[in-house]
Amino acid sequence: MGKKCRLIACEEAWTIPEVAEELRLVSRGPSQSSDKLLVGGIYDADHDTTGYGKMGFLSGLMDVEERRLPEMNQYGVDMHLLTLTAPGVQMFDADTATELAALSNDRMAEIIAKYPTRFAGLASFAPHSPKRAAKEIDRVMTELKLNGLVVNGHTNGEYFDDPKFWPIFEAAEALDATIYIHPRGPSDTLKGPLMDYAMDSAMWAYGVEVATNMLRMMAGGVFDRFPKLRICVGHMGEMVPFFIWRINFMNSRAQKVGRAPKTQRSMEEYFKDNFVFTTSGVEDPLTLRYAIDRMGIENVIWAIDYPYQPMKPAVDFIENFACTEAEMHALCHGNAERVFRIAAE
C-alpha cells in the first residue's frame, strides 16, 4: 500500500478574472438559472446567501503560482489538468462566450508554457455557436496544442443529441480531442425538486444533469454518427457505471417496441467504447474497485476536483487504494497520458 507513482490529476478547476467578473454580473441578473446559487456564492461575496464565498474557492481557482503549486508540491501531485470551471462560458451570450473562451484558452496556454511539466489543459468553447466553436477547437488543438476540450452540460437547456452540435463533434473527432463533459446546474426543465436541501449541485443534481446528457447522446445515435468520438465525465462516471445493466436492458426493450431509435451498438458498448471517466470527488475504495472491475481499468482516471475537493485526502485515497501496480500506474498517469495526449515521463 502507499504506492507512489506519477500523479496527474485530471479535473482541476481554474478561471481567469474576466470570466469571474462576467459571472459576477450574471449572478446579479434576472436569469432563473439554477447555476446562479453557486455562481453568486463564489463570485459575488457581497450577495452570497449560500456560504460558498467563505470556502476560499475563488482564490483556489485563480491563484496558480502562490496557492495551487505549493499545495501540489506539498502533497506530491505532479500535474494538474486545468479546466475552466463550471459553468464555463455557457451562461453568457454567444458572442461574449466565444470571446471569453478564446481568451481563457490563450491564458491557459501561457500557464502551460511556463510550467510544462506541471500543467496541461482542456480548452473551452461556446457550444451555443457551434460553427465558431469548431473553429476554436481547431485553433486550440493545432496552434495552442492544448490537451482536449471541456464543456459544462447543457447549454440553454439543449443537450448534445441535437444535430445542431455536430460541427463540434466533427472537429473533436477529426482532431482526436477528448471532450470532458463537466456538470453544471440542472436545466430549467429538470431542476424542479432538485433545488431544495442543497441538492442543486454536487450532492445530486450535477450527476443527474450529466448522466441525462450522456444517455441522450448514446440513445440518440451520436456515436453512430461519430464512432471515434471520446467523451470523459467525472465523479466516477456520474452514476452511469452502477446503472449500466438496467440502462442497457431497458434501452434494448425500448428499441424493440419502437420507443427509442435503433442504434448500431448497445448502450453498454457505447459507454465502454466512447467514454472514460474520472474519480473526481468520489474517494470510496469500494466504488473505485467496482468501476474498474465493471468498466475496465483503461476507462478510469484519477482526479481531485480541486479546489472544490481538498488535495490531501484525494492523494491519500489513491496512493492507498488496494490494486495491482499496473492498475495504479493506469489510474494515476497512464490513462491520462493516453486520453489527454500528455507526454509520458
Secondary structure, 3 states (H helix, E strand, C coil): CCCCCCCEEEEEEECCHHHHHHHHHHHCCCCCCCCHHHHHHHHCHHHCCCCHHHHCHHHHHHCHHHHHHHHHHHHCCCEEEEEECCCCCCCCCHHHHHHHHHHHHHHHHHHHHHCCCCEEEEECCCCCCHHHHHHHHHHHHHCCCCCCEEEECCECCECCCCHHHHHHHHHHHHCCCCEEEECCCCCHHHHHHHHCCCCCCCCCHHHHHHHHHHHHHHHCCHHHHCCCCCEEECHHHHCHHHHHHHHHHHHHHHHHCCCCCCCCCCHHHHHHHHEEEECCCCCCHHHHHHHHHHHCHHHEECCCCCCCCCHHHHHHHHHCCCCCHHHHHHHHHHHHHHHCCCCCC
